[in-house]
């Protein structure tokens, strides 16, 4: 990588952070109801999980259909930490992230030896296993009815209210974007891109393929756990539904629609999947049909995803104008 490319990437990273930060500051001025702010909170949380999954799928080329399992573990950690271990909810969140990272480290070694649809099925099974445990361990998790999540209390101040959580989740999203961009532009990111292109070629070039695949799997699991924990703390109640297979499908859809290999695409994909159904409620029973049609048209005309396709079109137009 040349010095010019390095400088260009650094400038691009800072610009991305500035744009997202500006968006976080401006959006509350445009919102007219607490429901809209609640939607924003949900978008920020799912965008965090999608960013982590994009690191795994878009940069390392590893498919996961069970990431909702890590999302659910993070969510339940902030409920089980206070009730079972006597931890405060604030401490339960990083404890859940650490547990998810350890679990991903232990399970990732055998799972990531698989490739293609075998890997997809293995991660699907992992997600289903976590969902079944959360659903059936009634005495521990409350079963299908779920659990109450204690409110976070910091020096006597109870953290509550949609506006407060808007800023908390917004800052968490900004930190997630910063971490992801730094990872992508580090030597680890270069190794992941090499693995995505060809594991054999990367191995020939001296890349420890198994090690880097495991690293990004653990990181993506931690992102999902953090997102799940924040959502549970915000809602004040959690059910096994957060680890359902459909949530994994949602996360994959966010990554693919927004653009694989694009951090900004994860945010756009999350916004599309969370917000668009709210506008389609006027269609009543045709809501899901229209949502499916929009997704199909997006993938037909923007095969690389929304953000990469738009970026490519802008670069092409600039090139044509300069030539």
N, C-alpha and C positions, 0 to 999 in steps of 0.2 A: 504494500500500500504506500503510495506516494505521500509526500508532505502535504500537497494540495488536497488530496482526498481526505487526509486526516483532519486538516483545518475545516474542510467543507462539512465533515461529519460532526465536528464539535459545534460549529455554528448552527447546523441543522438541529442538533440536540437541544441547544439553548433556546432556539426559536420555538421548538415544539413545547418546551416547558413554559416559555413565556405565553404562548397562545393558549395553552390549557389553563394556566394561572389566570389570564385575563378573562377567559370564559367563566371560570369559577366566580370571579368578582362581578361580572356583568349580569349573569343569569338571574340572581335574586332580584335585580332591579326590573327585570322583564316579567317575572312571575306574578300572577294575580291571585293565587290560592295556595293553601298549604298542601293540597293534593299534588300540584305541579312540583312543589319542592320535595315531596315524598318520592315522586317518580325519579327526580334527579338523584336522590340518595340511593335508590335501588339501582339506577344506571351506574353510578360511581362504583358501587360494590361489585356488580357483575362485571364491570369493565376490568376491575382488578383481577378477578378470576380468569377472565378471557385473556388478559395480557400474559399471565403465567402460562396458560395453555398454548398461547401463540408462540411463546419461547420454545415449547416442546414440539409443537406441530409445524409451525411456520419456519423455524430456524434450524431445528435438529431433525425434522422430518419424521418424528415418531408420533403415531396415532394413539390417542387415548379416548376411550368412551366411558371412562369411569371416574372422571374428575369430580363429579358431584359427591363422590364418597369422601374425598378430602374436604370439600366444601362443608359437608355434613359434620365431619369430625370437628372442624373448627367451630361450627355453630354450637355443637353440643358441649364442647370443652368449656365454654363460658357459662354453661348451666351446671355441668357436673363438677367443675372446679370448686365453686362455692358450696354445693350441697354435699359432695363426697370428700373433698380434701380440705375444706375450710379456707380456700384461697379467695381473694377478692376477685370480682369479675375482671378488673383491669389487669391483674396478674395471670388470670386464667387464659386470656387471649394469647400472650406470648408462649404460655405453657402448651396450649393447643397447637400453636405453630411448630414448636419444637417437637412435640409428639408426632405430628404429621410428617415432619422432615425425617424423623427417625424411622417411622413406618415406611415411608417411601424409599429410604435408604436400604432397609432390610428386604422389602418386597421387590424393589426395582432391579436388584441384581439378577434374579432368575427371570423376571418378566421381560426385561429389556434384551434378553438373549433371543427373544422371538422377533419376527419381522412381519410386516404387512398385515394381512387379515388375522393372522395368529396373535399378533400383538394387540390388535383391536379387541379380539374376543377375550383375551386374558385380562385386559383393563376393564372390559365390560363386566367380567365375572367379579373382579375386585370391587367395583362399584356396587354391584348387586349384593355382594356379601356384606358390605358395610350397611347398606340399606336394610337388609334383613335383620342384622344385629340390632340396629337402632329401633326397628319396628317391633321386634319380639322380646327384647329384654325389658319387660314392663316395669319390673321393680327398680331398674337402674335408670332407664330413659323415659319412663312414662308410657311407653308403647305408642300406638297410633295417635293418642291424645297429646303427646309431646310433653314439654316441660316449661315451667316459668323460668325466665332468665332475670336474675337480680339486676337492678340498675347500678351503673358505675357511680361510685361516690369518691370524689377527689377532695381531700381536706374539708370534708363536710358539705361540699357542693355536689348535689345529685345531677348527673348529666342526663338531661331529658329534653324533649322538644325536637321537632323536625328541623328547625332552623339550626340548632346546635349541631345535630348530627349531619346536616348538610356540610358544614365546615369541617367536621371531623373526618367524614368519608372523603370529602374533596381533597383535603390535605393528604390523606392516605393514598388516594389515587395519584396525586402529584408525586409522592415519594415512590410509588410503584413504577410510574413512568420513568422517573429518574434512574431508578435501579435497573430497569429493563434496558434502557438506552445505554447505560454504562456497561452493562454486561454484553450487549450486542457489539459494541465497539471495542471490546477488550480482546485479548488473545483467545479467551474462551469463546467469544462470539465468532471469531474467525474459524475456530475449530468446529463449532456447531454448523456453520454454513458449509464447511467442507464435508462434514458428515451428511448433511442434507443432500448435497450433490452426488456423492458416492462414498459409501462407507469403505469400500475396497481402496479407492484412490486416496482417501484420507488416511487410512492405515498405512499405505505405502509411503506417504509423506511424513510418517512418524507421529500421527495423531493417535492418542490412546482412546479409541472409539468407545469402548465400554465405560471408561471413566467419565468421559464428557457426557455421554448419554445419561448416566446415572446422576451426574451433577445437575443437569437441566431438569431431570425428572423430579429431583428433590426440591429444586427451586420452584418449579411450577406447582408442586403440591403445597408448598408453604404459602404461595400467593393465594391459592384457593382456600386454604385454611384461614388466612387472615381475613379474606372477604366474607367467608361464612360466619366467623366470629363477630365481625362488625355488624352484619345483618341481624344476627340474633340479639346483640346488645341493643340495637335500635328498636327492634320489634318488641322485645321484652317477653317473647314466647317463641318456642321453636318446636317443630314437628319433624318426623322422619322424611317428609316430603322434600326437604331441602337436599336430600341425597338420592332422590329418585332418578331413574335412568333418563327421564325426560329433561331433567336439569342438565345432565351431561350432554344431551343432544342440543339443548339450547346453547350451551357454552361453545360447542363445536360449530354450531351455526353462526354464532357471533363472530368467531374467528374467520370462518370461510367467507361470509358475506362482507365483513369489513375489510378483509385482505390478509391472507397468510403471509407472515414475514413483515407485518406492519403493526407497530405498537399503536399508532393512531387509528389504524383500522379496527383494532379491538374495541376501542372506545366508540367508534361509529357503529360497529356491529351491535354492541350492547345497547346503544341508544335506539337503534332500529328495532331490535327484537322486543325491548321493554316498552317503548313509547308507541310504536306503530299500532299494536292491537287496541290501544286506547282510542285512537282516531277511527278505527274500523268498527267500533261497537255500534255505530249507526247502521251498519249493514246487517245487524241482528244475526240470523242463522247463517248468513253468507260470510261472516267475519273471517273464519279460518280459510275459506276458499280464496278470498281476496288476498289474505296474507300469503298463502301458498303461491298464488299467481305472481305477486310482487317479488317473492324470493326467486321464483323460476326465471322471471324476466331479468332480474338483477344478475343471475349467474349466466344467462345466455349472452347478455350484452356487456357484462363486466366480469369476464371469466377469472380475472386475477383478484377480484374483490373490488369493493367500491373505492377505497383510498388509493391502492396501486393503479387502478384503471384511470382514475381522474388525474393522478400525478403523471402517468405516462402520456395522457392526452395533452396535458399542459406542456410537457417537455417537447412533445412532437410539434405542437403549434409554435413554440418558441424557435425550434430548429428551422421550421419552414419559413418563419418570418425573417430569420437571420441569413438564410441562404439565398 
